[in-house]
């Protein structure tokens, strides 16, 4: 079973949807979580049809920010247990697998709200004891080495996030590929990179899926790298895809502006 998580920074951009189609066509994913969709249910439904997924659950954005979407294939029993502007919590059942819990997560980007995000983690950990995996953009880091550039990350933020993860009975599930999943200002003196997107798992999830692997995917149109998770990885090499360019993109004004700027 394969899961995919991406902060897509808005599904209203045709280029974002085009890139998403390419990512999905390379490796069909059973569960697809998108955050910061900036799109209502009708828009997400049109994307679901283009991606040819059978099911979709949407949390609409508040104003001009946020928005979550969870898509999954037929033949997979996904029951949505709870949701908010920051998560979609589900129980997943599939032939040949134990029942487990998948939560797509989007931590608050505002520092003054981080404590609310940490309390949310603790709350979610208290309502279900199934093997549990969380994927998404946590907007937090766990170590000083997970940030490069500009000012250091405040120690109280790092410590608070680590405590919340530990007290929730979770641990970081490492992934292959580029570890800095978000960046801004590439090529300038203000270039900053951070590991904001990650996978967290419970101990009984590790026991249930001992061959699971995760990796990041380079070459997307967003400043966030997507993450992939396979629960039954059998000797498959992680492929880091290099950025590519298609001539048809030159017809889009936003692409031309990006190329000229770069």
FENMOLIN-V64552 format. One record per residue. RES is the residue in three letters. PHI is phi in whole degrees, -180 to 180 (none if undefined). BURIAL is # if it has 16 or more other ideal C-beta (glycine too) atoms within 10 Angstrom, else .. Layout:
res->{RES & RES}
phi->{PHI & PHI}
burial->{BURIAL & BURIAL}
//
This chain:
res->{UNK & UNK & UNK & UNK & UNK & UNK & UNK & UNK & UNK & UNK & UNK & UNK & UNK & UNK & UNK & UNK & UNK & UNK & UNK & UNK & UNK & UNK & UNK & UNK & UNK & UNK & UNK & UNK & UNK & UNK & UNK & UNK & UNK & UNK & UNK & UNK & UNK & UNK & UNK & UNK & UNK & UNK & UNK & UNK & UNK & UNK & UNK & UNK & UNK & UNK & UNK & UNK & UNK & UNK & UNK & UNK & UNK & UNK & UNK & UNK & UNK & UNK & UNK & UNK & UNK & UNK & UNK & UNK & UNK & UNK & UNK & UNK & UNK & UNK & UNK & UNK & UNK & UNK & UNK & UNK & UNK & UNK & UNK & UNK & UNK & UNK & UNK & UNK & UNK & UNK & UNK & UNK & UNK & UNK & UNK & UNK & UNK & UNK & UNK & UNK & UNK & UNK & UNK & UNK & UNK & UNK & UNK & UNK & UNK & UNK & UNK & UNK & UNK & UNK & UNK & UNK & UNK & UNK & UNK & UNK & UNK & UNK & UNK & UNK & UNK & UNK & UNK & UNK & UNK & UNK & UNK & UNK & UNK & UNK & UNK & UNK & UNK & UNK & UNK & UNK & UNK & UNK & UNK & UNK & UNK & UNK & UNK & UNK & UNK & UNK & UNK & UNK & UNK & UNK & UNK & UNK & UNK & UNK & UNK & UNK & UNK & UNK & UNK & UNK & UNK & UNK & UNK & UNK & UNK & UNK & UNK & UNK & UNK & UNK & UNK & UNK & UNK & UNK & UNK & UNK & UNK & UNK & UNK & UNK & UNK & UNK & UNK & UNK & UNK & UNK & UNK & UNK & UNK & UNK & UNK & UNK & UNK & UNK & UNK & UNK & UNK & UNK & UNK & UNK & UNK & UNK & UNK & UNK & UNK & UNK & UNK & UNK & UNK & UNK & UNK & UNK & UNK & UNK & UNK & UNK & UNK & UNK & UNK & UNK & UNK & UNK & UNK & UNK & UNK & UNK & UNK & UNK & UNK & UNK & UNK & UNK & UNK & UNK & UNK & UNK & UNK & UNK & UNK & UNK & UNK & UNK & UNK & UNK & UNK & UNK & UNK & UNK & UNK & UNK & UNK & UNK & UNK & UNK & UNK & UNK & UNK & UNK}
phi->{none & -119 & -123 & -138 & -135 & -154 & -84 & -87 & 59 & 108 & -91 & -76 & -84 & -57 & -66 & -61 & -65 & -62 & -65 & -62 & -59 & -66 & -65 & -72 & -68 & -70 & -157 & -62 & -107 & -74 & -128 & -128 & -113 & -125 & -122 & 52 & -72 & 54 & -136 & -81 & -62 & -65 & -66 & -63 & -63 & -66 & -68 & -56 & -64 & -65 & -81 & 63 & -93 & -88 & -137 & -153 & -128 & -123 & -113 & -73 & -69 & -102 & 65 & -110 & -144 & 84 & 102 & -127 & -149 & -126 & -121 & -151 & -82 & -68 & 88 & -112 & -90 & -119 & -109 & -76 & -96 & -172 & -162 & -157 & -70 & -120 & -163 & -129 & -107 & -137 & -116 & -112 & -130 & -151 & -56 & 83 & -129 & -71 & -66 & -147 & -117 & -119 & -125 & -84 & -128 & -136 & -73 & -61 & -78 & -86 & -62 & -72 & -106 & -62 & -62 & -65 & -64 & -67 & -66 & -63 & -59 & -63 & -64 & -60 & -69 & -90 & -105 & -162 & -110 & -65 & -52 & -131 & -131 & -117 & -131 & 153 & -100 & -88 & 54 & -145 & -123 & -109 & -149 & -60 & -70 & -88 & -139 & -133 & 97 & 55 & -80 & -62 & -71 & -58 & -64 & -66 & -70 & -62 & -65 & -64 & -67 & -61 & -64 & -64 & -64 & -65 & -70 & -88 & 73 & -114 & -146 & -72 & -103 & -61 & -129 & -84 & 91 & -61 & -87 & -91 & -89 & -136 & -149 & -152 & 76 & -54 & 83 & -119 & -70 & -97 & -62 & -134 & -134 & -143 & -97 & -95 & -101 & -161 & -121 & -116 & -139 & -87 & -63 & -73 & -71 & -59 & -67 & -74 & -130 & -69 & -102 & -68 & -141 & -137 & -158 & -93 & -124 & -88 & 102 & -82 & -89 & -101 & -82 & -111 & -84 & -71 & -118 & -119 & -135 & -115 & -81 & -138 & -76 & -125 & 65 & -85 & -76 & -76 & -105 & -91 & -89 & -77 & -56 & -131 & -135 & -112 & -59 & -63 & -66 & -65 & -81 & -95 & -60 & -65 & -71 & -61 & -64 & -66 & -63 & -62 & -64 & -71}
burial->{# & # & # & # & # & # & # & # & # & # & # & . & # & . & . & # & # & # & # & # & . & . & # & # & . & . & . & . & # & # & # & # & # & # & # & # & # & # & # & . & # & . & # & # & . & . & # & # & . & . & # & . & # & . & . & # & # & # & # & # & # & . & . & . & . & # & # & # & # & # & # & # & # & . & . & # & . & # & . & . & . & . & # & . & . & # & # & # & # & # & # & # & . & # & . & . & . & . & . & # & # & # & # & # & # & # & # & # & . & . & . & . & . & # & . & . & # & # & . & # & # & . & . & # & # & . & . & . & . & # & # & # & # & # & # & # & # & # & # & # & # & # & . & . & . & # & # & . & # & . & . & . & # & . & . & . & # & # & . & # & # & # & . & # & # & . & . & # & # & # & # & . & # & . & # & . & # & . & . & # & # & # & # & . & . & . & . & . & . & . & . & # & # & # & # & # & # & # & # & # & # & # & . & . & # & . & . & # & # & . & . & # & # & # & # & # & # & . & . & # & # & # & . & # & # & # & # & # & # & # & # & . & # & . & . & . & . & . & . & . & . & . & . & . & . & . & . & . & # & . & . & . & . & . & # & . & . & . & . & . & . & .}
//
